[in-house]
Amino acid sequence: MIEEREYMLKVIWRSVDVERHRLHAFKDNTECFFFKGLKLERTETSYQLYSTGMDAYPLVPDSAVWYAYNHGIVKLSDAMIRTKAEMRLSSPKYTQTPATVERLKEVINEAKDNNIPNLIQIKKDYESEQREDRQALQEV
């Protein structure tokens, strides 16, 4: 699975529109692109995709890499924004002003109108595809 993830990340890297997204280069020879909620990084030996929604950037799950590979990293970024808005709207730990609630609902509805899934749906779709692939291999 690591090889498949690495391959998908390499393809995602090559598909980034450099006219619209600035490449950041660092002294340690790493390069990265930032998207809303995401950091796509290339080192001398590998590629990686991180979620930037927290202070420490965790790796995104394989399902998110699969989605970005199939639909583009900008669509994954939009899916992460939708998911974060849904979490904020439904979480009791956040106190929302009426204006904030309205803005979060707008973000969610806009994503729905553009057929952008949330991360839960992406994970379900990924798992379904994995099951289909395993079944197809068993039939061979």
Backbone as CSV, one residue per row, in Angstrom:
resi,resn,N_x,N_y,N_z,CA_x,CA_y,CA_z,C_x,C_y,C_z
1,MET,0.818,-1.194,0.000,0.000,0.000,0.000,0.864,1.261,0.000
2,ILE,2.040,1.187,0.619,2.924,2.343,0.669,3.359,2.738,-0.742
3,GLU,3.661,1.725,-1.575,4.075,2.025,-2.943,2.937,2.676,-3.718
4,GLU,1.710,2.193,-3.506,0.561,2.767,-4.195,0.338,4.213,-3.753
5,ARG,0.448,4.464,-2.459,0.291,5.822,-1.935,1.363,6.739,-2.528
6,GLU,2.594,6.268,-2.536,3.705,7.058,-3.078,3.473,7.374,-4.558
7,TYR,3.007,6.391,-5.310,2.723,6.608,-6.727,1.625,7.665,-6.897
8,MET,0.536,7.535,-6.138,-0.562,8.497,-6.255,-0.089,9.901,-5.891
9,LEU,0.731,10.021,-4.845,1.240,11.333,-4.442,2.135,11.935,-5.520
10,LYS,2.932,11.106,-6.162,3.792,11.592,-7.244,2.942,12.127,-8.401
11,VAL,1.876,11.422,-8.739,0.983,11.870,-9.806,0.290,13.173,-9.398
12,ILE,-0.160,13.246,-8.151,-0.798,14.472,-7.649,0.181,15.639,-7.747
13,TRP,1.419,15.417,-7.323,2.448,16.465,-7.373,2.604,16.993,-8.795
14,ARG,2.705,16.072,-9.730,2.913,16.465,-11.123,1.703,17.167,-11.726
15,SER,0.536,16.963,-11.138,-0.680,17.561,-11.691,-1.000,18.940,-11.116
16,VAL,-0.213,19.404,-10.152,-0.473,20.714,-9.554,-0.268,21.806,-10.605
17,ASP,-1.214,22.692,-10.680,-1.153,23.824,-11.619,-0.228,24.886,-11.024
18,VAL,1.012,24.919,-11.515,2.003,25.842,-10.957,1.718,27.290,-11.317
19,GLU,0.824,27.519,-12.265,0.408,28.881,-12.580,-0.486,29.440,-11.474
20,ARG,-1.196,28.558,-10.772,-2.148,28.981,-9.740,-1.645,28.742,-8.316
21,HIS,-0.648,27.870,-8.154,-0.164,27.523,-6.817,1.343,27.697,-6.757
22,ARG,1.775,28.422,-5.761,3.196,28.743,-5.618,3.958,27.587,-4.978
23,LEU,5.091,27.247,-5.561,5.976,26.227,-5.013,6.862,26.875,-3.956
24,HIS,6.911,26.277,-2.775,7.771,26.752,-1.692,8.966,25.807,-1.595
25,ALA,10.173,26.353,-1.673,11.394,25.558,-1.573,12.129,25.942,-0.294
26,PHE,12.692,24.936,0.372,13.361,25.156,1.643,14.819,24.712,1.571
27,LYS,15.613,25.169,2.527,17.044,24.883,2.541,17.364,23.399,2.701
28,ASP,16.448,22.638,3.301,16.692,21.198,3.478,16.322,20.394,2.230
29,ASN,16.167,21.086,1.107,15.831,20.498,-0.193,14.421,19.926,-0.272
30,THR,13.538,20.315,0.635,12.143,19.932,0.495,11.414,21.033,-0.260
31,GLU,10.369,20.630,-0.929,9.521,21.569,-1.653,8.077,21.244,-1.282
32,CYS,7.215,22.249,-1.299,5.825,21.967,-0.985,4.891,22.972,-1.631
33,PHE,3.661,22.538,-1.757,2.548,23.373,-2.167,1.569,23.400,-1.004
34,PHE,0.976,24.551,-0.745,-0.057,24.661,0.270,-1.409,24.899,-0.399
35,PHE,-2.392,24.203,0.104,-3.785,24.377,-0.297,-4.571,24.595,0.988
36,LYS,-5.812,25.022,0.885,-6.614,25.212,2.088,-6.726,23.880,2.826
37,GLY,-6.106,23.803,3.998,-6.176,22.598,4.824,-5.192,21.510,4.477
38,LEU,-4.322,21.731,3.477,-3.406,20.685,3.019,-2.011,21.216,2.721
39,LYS,-1.041,20.336,2.895,0.338,20.613,2.496,0.827,19.392,1.723
40,LEU,1.179,19.592,0.458,1.747,18.543,-0.378,3.253,18.766,-0.409
41,GLU,4.009,17.775,0.063,5.451,17.937,0.236,6.231,16.902,-0.562
42,ARG,7.352,17.372,-1.117,8.285,16.475,-1.805,9.650,16.629,-1.158
43,THR,10.207,15.515,-0.720,11.582,15.506,-0.221,12.449,14.881,-1.308
44,GLU,13.710,14.692,-1.016,14.601,14.086,-2.004,14.218,12.635,-2.292
45,THR,13.527,11.991,-1.335,13.231,10.566,-1.497,11.750,10.206,-1.510
46,SER,10.865,11.130,-1.171,9.455,10.741,-1.087,8.513,11.939,-1.242
47,TYR,7.239,11.610,-1.289,6.166,12.600,-1.346,5.256,12.346,-0.157
48,GLN,4.616,13.413,0.344,3.683,13.234,1.453,2.612,14.306,1.425
49,LEU,1.457,13.981,1.989,0.335,14.905,2.044,-0.109,15.026,3.492
50,TYR,-0.136,16.258,3.987,-0.466,16.532,5.388,-1.727,17.380,5.492
51,SER,-2.437,17.191,6.581,-3.558,18.060,6.925,-2.998,19.207,7.754
52,THR,-3.381,20.439,7.422,-2.846,21.593,8.141,-3.861,22.201,9.100
53,GLY,-4.846,21.420,9.489,-5.893,21.924,10.367,-5.504,22.004,11.828
54,MET,-4.318,21.522,12.189,-3.856,21.546,13.581,-2.434,22.095,13.631
55,ASP,-1.944,22.309,14.843,-0.576,22.811,14.983,0.445,21.814,14.440
56,ALA,0.276,20.538,14.774,1.128,19.490,14.222,0.402,18.925,13.006
57,TYR,1.093,18.830,11.891,0.447,18.402,10.654,0.437,16.873,10.551
58,PRO,-0.714,16.239,10.767,-0.767,14.775,10.598,-0.885,14.399,9.128
59,LEU,-0.460,13.190,8.804,-0.632,12.686,7.445,-2.120,12.506,7.166
60,VAL,-2.533,12.754,5.942,-3.922,12.485,5.586,-4.051,10.980,5.357
61,PRO,-5.230,10.434,5.572,-5.405,8.983,5.374,-5.312,8.600,3.895
62,ASP,-5.105,7.313,3.657,-5.003,6.813,2.286,-6.241,7.135,1.475
63,SER,-7.397,7.132,2.113,-8.638,7.436,1.386,-8.603,8.852,0.807
64,ALA,-8.024,9.792,1.544,-7.921,11.170,1.050,-6.933,11.271,-0.106
65,VAL,-5.834,10.532,-0.023,-4.862,10.520,-1.125,-5.527,9.926,-2.372
66,TRP,-6.271,8.840,-2.188,-6.999,8.205,-3.287,-7.966,9.198,-3.931
67,TYR,-8.685,9.958,-3.106,-9.640,10.934,-3.629,-8.915,12.032,-4.425
68,ALA,-7.822,12.541,-3.880,-7.058,13.577,-4.584,-6.497,13.039,-5.902
69,TYR,-6.080,11.815,-5.903,-5.557,11.179,-7.123,-6.636,11.097,-8.192
70,ASN,-7.844,10.766,-7.790,-8.946,10.581,-8.743,-9.676,11.869,-9.111
71,HIS,-9.684,12.845,-8.211,-10.497,14.046,-8.435,-9.717,15.352,-8.373
72,GLY,-8.478,15.306,-7.956,-7.663,16.511,-7.864,-7.518,16.997,-6.427
73,ILE,-6.400,17.594,-6.159,-6.097,18.030,-4.799,-6.963,19.216,-4.368
74,VAL,-7.384,20.044,-5.309,-8.250,21.170,-4.960,-9.604,20.648,-4.479
75,LYS,-10.121,19.608,-5.123,-11.391,19.007,-4.680,-11.232,18.392,-3.288
76,LEU,-10.080,17.782,-3.010,-9.841,17.257,-1.662,-9.811,18.396,-0.655
77,SER,-9.174,19.487,-1.018,-9.140,20.660,-0.149,-10.559,21.141,0.150
78,ASP,-11.408,21.186,-0.872,-12.799,21.586,-0.681,-13.540,20.609,0.238
79,ALA,-13.250,19.317,0.081,-13.878,18.304,0.933,-13.454,18.481,2.392
80,MET,-12.205,18.835,2.601,-11.723,19.054,3.970,-12.385,20.289,4.577
81,ILE,-12.574,21.324,3.774,-13.245,22.537,4.256,-14.686,22.215,4.637
82,ARG,-15.370,21.428,3.784,-16.749,21.034,4.097,-16.794,20.235,5.402
83,THR,-15.904,19.277,5.544,-15.893,18.427,6.729,-15.642,19.259,7.989
84,LYS,-14.698,20.187,7.904,-14.404,21.036,9.057,-15.618,21.897,9.416
85,ALA,-16.302,22.426,8.415,-17.501,23.237,8.669,-18.586,22.394,9.324
86,GLU,-18.773,21.163,8.847,-19.772,20.273,9.449,-19.422,19.938,10.893
87,MET,-18.145,19.715,11.157,-17.712,19.407,12.528,-17.932,20.600,13.455
88,ARG,-17.578,21.779,12.984,-17.769,22.979,13.811,-19.241,23.238,14.082
89,LEU,-20.073,23.001,13.093,-21.504,23.255,13.232,-22.160,22.285,14.211
90,SER,-21.684,21.046,14.225,-22.321,20.023,15.061,-21.652,19.833,16.420
91,SER,-20.501,20.424,16.632,-19.768,20.207,17.879,-20.243,21.137,18.991
92,PRO,-20.548,20.569,20.156,-20.964,21.419,21.280,-19.811,22.225,21.888
93,LYS,-18.568,21.890,21.549,-17.448,22.618,22.146,-17.229,23.989,21.511
94,TYR,-17.839,24.217,20.358,-17.741,25.521,19.714,-19.000,26.335,19.998
95,THR,-18.817,27.562,20.445,-19.942,28.470,20.609,-19.983,29.331,19.353
96,GLN,-21.105,29.275,18.666,-21.209,29.960,17.389,-22.138,31.165,17.488
97,THR,-21.752,32.237,16.866,-22.657,33.372,16.717,-23.624,33.024,15.579
98,PRO,-24.768,33.658,15.523,-25.688,33.390,14.406,-25.040,33.623,13.043
99,ALA,-24.195,34.628,12.947,-23.520,34.901,11.670,-22.563,33.755,11.309
100,THR,-21.867,33.214,12.296,-20.953,32.106,12.047,-21.719,30.867,11.621
101,VAL,-22.832,30.588,12.292,-23.666,29.439,11.928,-24.135,29.580,10.485
102,GLU,-24.556,30.763,10.123,-25.029,30.995,8.755,-23.901,30.794,7.746
103,ARG,-22.715,31.290,8.062,-21.564,31.141,7.156,-21.177,29.668,7.008
104,LEU,-21.171,28.918,8.105,-20.847,27.494,8.034,-21.869,26.745,7.176
105,LYS,-23.142,27.093,7.338,-24.189,26.467,6.523,-23.994,26.802,5.043
106,GLU,-23.579,28.015,4.747,-23.316,28.411,3.363,-22.174,27.581,2.764
107,VAL,-21.114,27.399,3.550,-19.965,26.614,3.087,-20.405,25.178,2.783
108,ILE,-21.184,24.604,3.683,-21.649,23.226,3.505,-22.564,23.126,2.288
109,ASN,-23.514,24.037,2.164,-24.444,23.991,1.031,-23.744,24.212,-0.301
110,GLU,-22.760,25.093,-0.321,-21.994,25.325,-1.552,-21.246,24.056,-1.955
111,ALA,-20.664,23.385,-0.974,-19.955,22.136,-1.264,-20.925,21.074,-1.780
112,LYS,-22.081,20.977,-1.140,-23.088,20.011,-1.603,-23.530,20.328,-3.021
113,ASP,-23.764,21.601,-3.308,-24.185,22.016,-4.655,-23.142,21.661,-5.711
114,ASN,-21.874,21.654,-5.312,-20.780,21.329,-6.227,-20.371,19.856,-6.149
115,ASN,-21.217,19.047,-5.501,-20.968,17.601,-5.358,-19.636,17.285,-4.691
116,ILE,-19.288,18.072,-3.683,-18.071,17.833,-2.910,-18.466,16.996,-1.691
117,PRO,-17.932,15.785,-1.563,-18.276,14.952,-0.401,-17.513,15.398,0.845
118,ASN,-17.923,14.879,1.989,-17.115,15.099,3.187,-16.149,13.915,3.329
119,LEU,-15.253,14.004,4.285,-14.228,12.961,4.422,-14.813,11.609,4.805
120,ILE,-15.947,11.606,5.484,-16.587,10.335,5.848,-17.053,9.613,4.580
121,GLN,-17.674,10.354,3.673,-18.122,9.748,2.416,-16.933,9.302,1.573
122,ILE,-15.867,10.082,1.562,-14.660,9.696,0.816,-14.125,8.381,1.350
123,LYS,-14.083,8.243,2.665,-13.589,7.003,3.274,-14.486,5.826,2.893
124,LYS,-15.806,6.008,2.918,-16.737,4.935,2.533,-16.524,4.545,1.074
125,ASP,-16.378,5.520,0.203,-16.163,5.240,-1.223,-14.849,4.493,-1.433
126,TYR,-13.819,4.890,-0.709,-12.508,4.250,-0.804,-12.590,2.794,-0.346
127,GLU,-13.236,2.577,0.786,-13.363,1.210,1.307,-14.177,0.341,0.358
128,SER,-15.216,0.902,-0.239,-16.028,0.170,-1.205,-15.187,-0.223,-2.425
129,GLU,-14.387,0.695,-2.902,-13.522,0.404,-4.049,-12.485,-0.664,-3.694
130,GLN,-11.953,-0.598,-2.478,-10.981,-1.604,-2.045,-11.613,-2.994,-2.001
131,ARG,-12.848,-3.083,-1.499,-13.569,-4.362,-1.457,-13.786,-4.904,-2.869
132,GLU,-14.206,-4.028,-3.772,-14.427,-4.438,-5.168,-13.131,-4.951,-5.792
133,ASP,-12.026,-4.266,-5.508,-10.735,-4.697,-6.047,-10.341,-6.063,-5.502
134,ARG,-10.549,-6.280,-4.200,-10.210,-7.584,-3.597,-11.081,-8.691,-4.191
135,GLN,-12.370,-8.415,-4.385,-13.270,-9.404,-4.985,-12.859,-9.729,-6.404
136,ALA,-12.479,-8.727,-7.163,-12.050,-8.949,-8.542,-10.788,-9.804,-8.584
137,LEU,-9.889,-9.571,-7.645,-8.656,-10.378,-7.598,-8.958,-11.814,-7.220
138,GLN,-9.913,-12.026,-6.341,-10.275,-13.388,-5.938,-10.917,-14.160,-7.080
139,GLU,-11.620,-13.462,-7.948,-12.290,-14.116,-9.065,-11.314,-14.546,-10.156
140,VAL,-10.142,-13.929,-10.189,-9.157,-14.242,-11.229,-8.444,-15.524,-10.953
